[in-house]
Amino acid sequence: MTIKFGTDGWRGRIAEDYTFDNVRRCAQAFARYILEDGHAGESVVVGYDKRFASEHFAAAAAEVLAAHNLRVWLTDGATPTPVIAYAVLDTQAVGAINITASHNPPTDNGFKVRDHTGGAIAPAGLKAIEAHIPPPGAVKRIPLPEATETGAVQTFDAAPAYIEHINDIIDLAPIKDAGFKVMVDAMWGNGAGWFPRLLQGGRTQVSEVHTARHPLFPEMSRPEPIPPNVDVGLRATAEDNADVCIITDGDADRLGVGDENGQFINQLRVFGLLAYYLLEVRGQRGAIVKTLSTTSLLDRLGELYNVPVYETGVGFKYIAPKMTATDALIGGEESGGFAFQNHVPERDGILAGLFILDLMRNLGQSPSELIETLFARTGRQSYYHRIDSDFPEDQKESIMERVESTAPESVGGLALLSVDKTDGFKFKLQGGSWLLIRFSGTEPIIRVYCETDDKKRVQPILRDGLRIAGLQ
């Protein structure tokens, strides 16, 4: 079969196309990509999540790397994506392979690749890796026991170095002593146990739900930190009278937040809160990098604090290189992935969650009060929604042609100002509202998103978006 790399690498359905043979083909392609840059004999980090057989797929990748004169640091257990990313810096590796499908359904697994910064590889690099994928049956590998015995593969615990680094970025002692009741929904994923470990020893109490390994992800359709997947965690927050719900996705690189009432705070508002925290509370300065699918609140914050705001296509394959090039303060996307200055240019749901707790502590406000503070500071509200729809692959071109040929005078009752085709079709509307229609880079899904400062306009804008795409 032909393997195509999407937003972060490659994802597929387990046993149908995501097989050991195909994982090995991808590993050989990554090895040859690294060797082409003159890195023979250097090291690569390999990590994995809690999905079905992830540790075995990771071992298969390690065997191939070892056969290509590369040393492998193989994590000794399921490890959060940001911890794997930081391990690239800590071990001075030239890149990483991460076996995870992040927020995809339980039927899937994935093969993420990272560069020497721990960040996503730019689109040109992904294409170069893809070009090196060999035909089936043309892969070299060394069995793991042999590779381990010779030292070509070494297992290690990536947690201690990451925790030491986190303590350099943020003082955890005040959060431990704040006396918060924190509910954590780990979504059956790699984030389980991390907040209790980081915040133990003080007055703050941390409770968790969905902590075990369960590759079927019961009580949710997938480990994506948005409703309805987070409803159980949000109910637990209200029932426990917790101050906040911190939600990490399957590989803990994304963050969801619930307020003290068990109400979900969408990720666009969370992005605004994180940028406000860094700019106002910590007094830091630097560029903001955002995808075109996220909030215009960030443009307003850029104006208020005199920092540049850069807009990219969707995915960290665009955000990470831009963050590196601009030494950005924060970068993020609509799906809840946020990266930070003086860290790795990779999404980090753990650090983002700690920053939210520190914002609550510094301002002495509940999450719902923080939203009101953000709106007051920016002088505008933000209401957002997204609709995902499956579509037959053979209709993709016709859908794109339909959207591209549509030029409505208004959308949702707001005048159309322009259309940005950087990544999909972003209809920029009167008053700063917007509608975006684009295809997912990881699944056969078309997404229709909107943001507006008038709650009553959300559904009319989305309905028009669905009509434009021919989905209604």
FENTADA-V647531 format. One record per pair of residues at least 4 apart in sequence whose C-alpha atoms are under 8 Angstrom apart, sorted by the first residue. I is the first residue (numbers start at 1). J is the second residue. D is the distance in whole Angstrom. If there is no record, write none. Layout:
i-><I,I>
j-><J,J>
d-><D,D>
This chain:
i-><1,3,3,3,4,4,5,5,5,5,5,5,6,6,6,6,7,7,7,7,7,8,8,8,8,8,8,8,9,9,9,9,9,10,10,10,10,11,11,11,11,11,11,11,12,12,12,12,12,12,13,13,13,13,13,14,14,14,14,14,15,17,18,18,18,18,18,19,20,20,20,21,21,21,22,22,23,23,23,23,23,24,24,24,24,24,25,25,25,25,25,25,25,26,26,26,26,27,27,27,27,27,27,28,28,28,28,28,28,28,28,28,29,29,29,29,29,29,29,30,30,30,30,31,31,31,31,31,32,32,32,32,33,33,33,33,34,34,34,34,35,35,39,40,40,40,41,41,41,42,42,42,42,42,43,43,43,43,43,43,43,43,43,44,44,44,44,44,44,44,44,44,44,45,45,45,45,45,45,45,45,45,45,45,46,46,46,46,46,46,46,46,46,46,46,46,47,47,47,47,47,47,47,47,47,47,47,47,48,48,48,48,48,48,48,48,48,48,48,49,49,49,49,49,49,49,49,49,49,49,50,50,50,50,50,50,50,50,50,50,51,51,51,51,51,51,52,52,53,54,54,54,54,55,55,55,55,56,57,57,58,58,58,58,59,59,59,60,60,61,61,62,62,62,62,62,63,63,63,63,63,63,63,64,64,64,64,64,65,65,65,65,65,66,66,66,66,66,66,66,66,67,67,67,68,68,70,71,71,71,72,72,72,73,73,73,73,74,74,74,74,75,75,75,75,75,76,76,76,77,78,79,79,79,79,79,80,80,80,80,80,80,81,81,81,81,81,81,81,82,82,82,82,82,82,82,82,83,83,83,83,84,84,84,84,84,85,85,85,85,85,85,85,85,86,86,86,86,86,87,87,87,87,87,87,87,88,88,88,88,88,88,88,88,89,89,89,89,90,92,93,94,94,94,95,95,95,95,95,95,96,96,96,96,96,97,97,97,97,98,98,98,98,99,99,99,99,100,100,100,100,100,101,101,101,101,102,102,102,102,102,102,103,103,103,103,103,103,103,104,104,104,104,104,105,105,105,106,106,106,106,113,113,114,114,114,114,115,115,115,117,117,118,118,118,119,119,119,119,119,119,120,120,120,120,120,120,121,121,121,121,121,122,122,122,122,122,123,123,123,124,125,126,127,128,129,134,134,142,142,143,144,144,145,146,147,147,147,148,148,148,149,158,159,160,161,162,163,163,164,165,166,166,167,167,169,171,172,172,172,173,173,174,174,175,175,175,175,175,175,175,176,176,176,176,176,176,177,177,177,178,178,178,179,179,179,179,180,180,180,180,180,181,181,181,181,181,181,181,181,182,182,182,182,182,182,182,182,182,183,183,183,183,183,183,183,183,183,183,183,183,184,184,184,184,184,184,184,184,184,184,185,185,185,185,185,185,185,185,185,185,185,186,186,186,186,186,186,186,186,186,186,186,186,187,187,187,187,187,187,187,187,187,187,187,188,188,188,188,188,188,188,188,188,188,189,189,189,189,189,189,189,189,189,189,190,190,190,190,191,191,191,191,191,191,191,192,192,192,192,193,193,193,194,194,195,195,195,196,196,196,199,199,200,200,209,214,217,217,217,219,219,220,220,220,221,222,223,223,223,224,224,224,225,225,225,225,225,225,225,225,225,226,226,226,226,227,227,230,230,231,232,233,233,234,234,234,234,234,234,235,235,236,236,237,237,237,237,237,237,237,237,237,238,238,238,238,241,241,242,243,243,243,243,244,244,244,244,244,244,244,245,245,245,245,245,246,246,246,246,246,247,247,247,247,248,248,248,248,248,248,248,249,249,249,249,249,252,252,252,253,253,253,253,253,253,253,254,254,254,254,254,254,254,255,255,255,255,255,255,255,255,255,256,256,256,256,256,256,257,257,257,257,257,258,258,258,258,258,259,259,259,259,259,259,260,260,260,265,265,266,266,267,267,267,267,268,268,268,268,268,268,269,269,269,269,270,270,271,271,271,271,271,271,272,272,272,272,272,273,273,273,273,273,274,274,274,274,275,275,275,275,275,276,276,276,276,277,277,277,277,278,278,278,278,278,279,279,279,279,280,281,281,284,285,285,286,286,286,286,286,286,287,287,287,287,287,287,287,287,287,288,288,288,288,288,288,288,288,288,288,289,289,289,289,289,289,289,289,289,289,289,290,290,290,290,290,290,290,290,290,291,291,291,291,291,291,291,291,291,292,292,292,292,292,292,293,293,293,293,293,294,294,295,295,295,295,296,296,297,297,297,297,298,298,299,299,300,300,301,301,302,302,302,302,303,303,304,312,312,312,313,313,313,313,314,314,314,314,315,315,316,316,316,317,318,319,319,319,320,320,320,320,321,321,322,322,323,323,323,323,323,323,324,324,327,328,328,329,329,330,330,330,330,331,331,331,332,332,332,332,332,333,333,337,337,337,338,338,338,338,338,339,339,339,339,339,339,339,340,340,340,341,348,349,350,351,352,353,354,355,356,357,358,359,360,360,360,360,360,361,365,365,366,367,368,369,370,371,372,373,374,375,375,375,375,376,380,381,381,381,382,382,382,382,383,383,383,383,383,383,384,384,384,384,384,385,385,385,385,386,386,386,386,386,387,387,387,387,388,388,388,388,389,389,389,390,390,390,391,391,391,391,391,392,392,393,395,396,397,398,399,399,399,400,400,401,402,402,402,402,403,403,403,404,406,408,409,409,410,410,410,410,411,411,411,411,411,411,411,412,412,412,412,412,412,412,412,413,413,413,414,414,415,415,416,416,416,416,417,417,417,417,418,418,418,419,419,419,419,420,420,420,420,420,421,421,423,424,424,424,424,425,425,425,426,426,426,426,427,427,427,428,428,428,428,429,429,429,432,432,433,433,433,433,434,434,434,435,435,435,435,435,435,435,436,436,436,436,436,437,437,437,437,437,437,438,438,438,439,439,439,439,440,440,440,440,448,448,448,449,450,450,450,451,452,452,454,456,457,458,459,460,461,462,463,463,464,465,466,466,466,467,467>
j-><17,10,130,133,10,130,9,10,11,126,127,130,10,11,441,442,315,316,317,441,442,112,113,120,121,315,316,317,110,111,112,113,126,110,111,112,442,18,101,108,109,110,111,442,16,17,18,108,109,110,17,18,107,108,109,18,19,107,108,109,19,22,22,23,108,109,110,23,24,57,60,25,136,137,26,136,27,57,60,61,111,28,60,61,64,139,29,133,134,135,136,138,139,30,111,130,133,31,61,62,64,65,97,32,64,65,68,132,133,134,139,140,33,129,130,131,132,133,134,34,113,129,132,35,64,65,68,70,36,68,129,132,37,128,129,132,38,39,40,94,39,40,94,68,69,70,69,70,71,69,70,71,93,94,70,71,72,73,91,92,93,94,95,70,71,72,73,88,93,94,95,96,97,72,73,74,75,84,87,88,93,95,96,97,58,61,62,72,73,74,75,84,96,97,98,99,58,74,75,77,78,79,81,84,96,97,98,99,54,55,58,75,77,78,79,80,98,99,100,54,55,78,79,80,99,100,189,190,250,251,54,55,78,188,189,190,213,214,215,250,100,106,109,213,214,215,109,215,57,58,99,100,109,59,77,78,99,60,61,99,62,74,98,99,63,74,144,64,144,65,97,66,72,74,144,153,67,141,142,143,144,147,153,68,139,140,141,142,69,70,71,72,141,70,71,72,141,142,147,152,153,140,141,142,140,141,152,151,152,153,152,153,154,153,154,155,156,153,154,155,156,79,155,156,157,158,155,156,157,157,190,83,84,158,190,251,84,190,191,251,252,253,85,98,251,252,253,347,348,86,252,253,344,346,347,348,349,87,158,159,162,88,96,98,118,158,89,96,114,117,118,119,344,346,90,118,162,343,344,91,92,93,118,158,161,162,92,93,94,95,96,116,117,118,93,116,117,118,161,116,116,115,116,117,113,114,115,116,117,118,113,114,115,116,118,111,112,113,114,110,111,112,113,109,110,111,112,109,110,111,112,251,108,109,110,111,110,223,224,249,250,251,222,223,224,225,249,250,251,108,109,222,223,224,221,222,223,215,216,217,222,120,121,118,119,120,121,119,120,121,344,345,344,345,346,316,320,321,344,345,346,316,317,320,321,345,346,125,126,317,320,321,126,317,318,320,321,127,317,318,128,129,130,131,132,133,138,139,146,147,147,148,153,149,150,151,152,153,152,153,154,153,162,163,164,165,166,167,198,168,169,170,351,171,172,342,175,176,198,199,177,202,178,361,179,180,199,204,357,358,361,199,200,201,202,203,204,202,203,204,203,204,361,202,203,204,205,203,204,205,242,243,204,205,206,207,241,242,243,244,204,205,206,207,242,243,244,245,246,206,207,208,209,233,236,237,242,243,244,245,246,195,206,207,208,209,233,245,246,247,248,192,208,209,210,211,230,233,245,246,247,248,190,191,192,208,209,210,211,247,248,249,250,252,209,210,211,217,223,224,225,247,248,249,250,192,210,211,212,213,214,215,217,223,250,210,211,212,213,223,248,249,250,251,252,249,250,251,252,195,248,249,250,251,252,350,208,210,211,212,197,208,211,198,350,199,206,350,200,206,207,204,206,204,205,233,218,221,222,223,229,232,228,229,230,229,229,229,249,250,229,249,250,229,230,247,248,249,254,255,256,336,230,256,264,266,231,264,234,247,235,236,237,245,238,245,258,262,263,264,239,262,240,262,241,242,243,244,245,258,260,261,262,242,260,261,262,260,261,260,259,260,366,367,257,258,259,260,262,366,367,257,258,259,260,262,255,256,257,258,353,255,256,257,258,252,253,254,255,256,349,350,253,254,255,256,349,348,349,350,337,338,346,347,348,349,350,335,336,337,338,347,348,349,267,336,337,338,348,349,350,352,353,264,265,266,267,270,336,264,265,266,267,270,262,263,264,265,367,263,264,265,366,367,368,366,367,368,269,270,270,384,271,334,335,336,272,294,295,334,336,384,273,295,371,382,274,336,275,295,298,332,336,338,276,295,297,298,374,277,356,370,371,374,278,352,355,356,279,288,298,301,330,280,281,301,374,281,282,355,359,282,283,284,285,329,283,284,285,305,284,359,362,329,307,329,307,308,327,328,329,330,307,308,309,310,326,327,328,329,330,298,302,307,308,309,310,328,329,330,331,309,310,311,312,319,322,323,328,330,331,332,294,309,310,311,312,319,331,332,333,311,312,313,314,315,319,332,333,334,311,312,313,314,423,426,314,333,334,436,449,333,334,299,334,382,451,300,432,301,378,380,382,302,309,303,309,304,378,305,378,306,307,308,309,307,308,378,318,319,422,318,319,422,423,318,319,333,423,319,333,320,332,346,321,322,323,331,332,324,331,345,346,325,345,326,328,327,328,329,330,331,345,328,345,341,340,341,340,341,338,339,340,341,338,339,340,336,337,338,339,347,337,338,347,348,349,346,347,348,349,352,343,344,345,346,347,348,352,344,345,346,345,352,353,354,355,356,357,358,359,360,361,362,363,364,365,366,367,370,365,369,370,370,371,372,373,374,375,376,377,378,379,380,381,382,380,453,452,453,454,451,452,453,454,451,452,453,454,455,458,449,450,451,452,458,449,450,451,458,447,448,449,450,462,447,448,449,462,445,446,447,448,445,446,447,444,445,446,395,396,444,445,446,396,444,444,399,400,401,402,403,469,470,404,469,405,406,468,469,470,425,468,469,425,468,416,415,416,414,415,416,429,415,416,429,460,461,464,465,457,458,459,460,461,462,463,464,457,460,461,429,430,429,430,427,428,429,430,427,428,429,430,427,428,429,425,426,427,428,424,425,426,427,428,425,426,438,436,437,438,439,436,437,438,434,435,436,437,434,435,436,432,433,434,435,433,434,435,452,453,450,451,452,453,450,451,452,448,449,450,451,461,462,465,447,448,449,450,465,446,447,448,449,465,469,446,447,448,444,445,446,447,444,445,446,447,462,465,466,462,458,461,462,458,457,458,458,460,461,462,463,464,465,466,467,472,468,469,470,471,472,471,472>
d-><8,7,7,8,6,7,5,5,8,7,7,6,6,8,5,6,6,7,6,5,6,6,7,7,8,7,7,7,7,6,5,6,7,6,5,7,8,7,6,7,6,4,6,7,8,6,5,5,6,6,6,5,6,4,6,5,6,6,5,6,5,7,6,7,8,7,8,6,6,6,7,6,7,8,6,7,6,7,7,7,7,6,6,6,6,7,6,6,6,8,7,8,6,6,8,8,6,6,5,8,6,7,8,6,6,7,8,8,7,8,7,8,6,5,7,8,5,5,7,6,8,6,8,6,8,6,7,8,6,8,8,7,7,7,6,7,7,6,8,8,5,5,8,8,6,6,5,5,6,8,5,6,7,7,6,4,5,7,8,8,5,6,8,7,6,5,6,7,5,6,5,5,7,6,5,6,8,7,7,6,7,6,5,6,7,8,7,7,6,5,6,8,6,5,6,8,7,6,5,8,7,6,8,6,8,7,5,6,6,6,6,8,8,5,6,8,5,4,6,6,8,5,6,7,6,5,7,6,7,6,6,8,6,8,6,7,6,7,7,8,7,7,7,8,8,5,8,6,6,6,6,7,8,6,8,8,8,6,6,7,6,8,8,6,6,8,7,7,8,6,8,6,6,7,7,7,6,5,5,6,6,7,8,7,7,6,4,6,7,6,7,7,7,5,6,7,7,6,7,6,7,6,5,5,8,8,7,8,5,6,6,5,6,6,5,6,7,7,6,5,6,7,5,5,6,7,5,5,6,8,6,7,7,8,6,8,6,5,6,5,5,7,6,7,6,6,6,8,8,6,7,6,8,6,6,5,8,6,6,7,6,7,8,8,8,7,7,7,8,8,4,7,7,7,6,6,6,8,6,6,8,8,8,6,7,7,6,5,7,6,7,6,7,6,6,7,7,7,7,8,6,6,4,8,7,5,4,5,7,7,6,5,7,8,7,7,6,5,7,8,6,5,6,7,6,5,6,6,5,6,7,7,6,5,4,7,8,7,8,7,5,5,6,5,5,8,6,6,8,6,8,6,7,7,7,5,7,6,5,7,6,7,7,6,5,5,6,6,6,6,7,7,6,7,7,8,6,8,6,5,5,6,5,6,8,8,7,6,6,5,8,8,6,5,6,8,7,6,6,8,6,6,6,6,7,7,6,7,7,6,6,6,8,6,6,6,5,5,6,5,6,8,7,6,6,6,6,6,8,7,7,6,7,6,7,8,8,6,8,7,6,8,6,8,8,8,7,7,7,6,7,5,7,7,5,6,5,5,5,6,6,6,7,8,4,4,7,7,5,6,8,6,6,5,6,8,8,5,5,7,7,6,5,6,6,6,5,6,7,6,5,6,8,8,8,6,6,8,6,5,6,8,7,6,5,6,7,6,5,6,8,8,6,5,6,8,8,6,7,6,5,6,7,5,5,7,6,6,6,6,5,7,7,8,8,5,7,7,5,8,8,7,7,6,6,7,5,5,6,6,6,8,6,7,7,8,7,8,7,8,8,7,4,6,7,8,6,5,6,8,6,7,7,7,5,7,8,8,5,8,6,8,7,6,8,6,7,8,6,6,8,7,8,8,8,7,8,7,6,7,7,7,7,4,7,6,7,7,5,5,7,5,7,6,6,6,7,6,7,7,5,8,6,7,8,8,6,8,6,8,6,6,6,7,7,7,6,5,7,7,6,6,6,8,6,5,8,7,6,8,7,7,5,6,7,6,5,7,8,6,7,5,7,8,7,6,5,5,8,8,7,6,5,6,7,7,7,6,5,7,6,6,5,6,8,5,7,6,5,6,6,7,7,6,7,8,8,7,5,7,6,8,8,5,4,5,7,7,5,4,7,6,6,4,8,5,6,8,8,5,8,7,7,8,7,7,7,8,6,6,6,7,8,7,6,5,4,6,8,5,6,7,7,5,6,7,7,7,7,7,6,8,6,6,7,5,6,6,5,6,8,8,6,8,7,7,6,8,6,8,8,7,8,8,6,8,6,6,7,6,8,8,7,7,6,7,7,7,6,8,7,8,7,6,7,7,7,5,6,8,6,5,6,6,8,8,5,5,6,7,8,7,7,8,7,6,6,7,7,5,4,8,6,5,6,7,7,7,4,5,7,8,7,7,6,5,6,6,6,5,6,6,5,6,7,7,7,7,7,6,4,7,7,7,6,5,6,7,6,5,6,5,5,5,5,7,7,7,5,7,6,6,6,7,8,8,7,7,6,7,7,6,5,8,8,8,7,7,7,6,7,8,7,6,7,6,6,6,6,6,7,5,5,6,6,7,8,8,6,7,8,6,8,6,5,7,8,7,7,7,7,5,8,7,7,6,6,6,7,6,8,5,7,6,8,6,8,5,5,8,8,7,7,7,7,7,8,6,6,5,7,6,5,6,6,5,6,7,5,4,6,8,6,7,5,7,7,7,5,6,7,7,8,7,6,5,5,6,8,7,7,8,8,6,6,6,6,6,6,6,6,6,6,6,6,6,5,6,7,7,7,6,6,6,7,7,6,6,6,6,6,6,6,5,5,8,7,7,8,5,7,7,6,5,8,6,5,6,7,6,7,7,6,4,7,7,6,6,7,7,7,6,4,7,8,6,5,6,8,6,6,5,6,5,5,6,6,5,6,7,8,6,6,7,7,8,7,6,6,6,6,6,6,7,6,8,6,6,7,7,8,8,6,6,8,7,7,6,6,5,4,5,8,7,6,7,8,6,6,8,6,8,8,5,4,8,8,6,8,8,8,6,6,6,5,7,6,5,6,8,6,5,6,6,5,7,6,5,5,6,8,6,5,7,8,5,6,7,7,6,4,7,6,5,6,7,6,4,6,6,5,6,7,6,5,7,5,5,8,7,8,7,6,4,7,5,6,7,7,6,4,7,7,7,7,8,6,5,6,8,7,6,5,7,7,8,6,5,7,7,6,4,6,7,5,6,7,7,6,7,7,7,7,7,7,7,7,7,8,6,6,6,6,6,6,6,8,6,6,6,5,6,6,5>
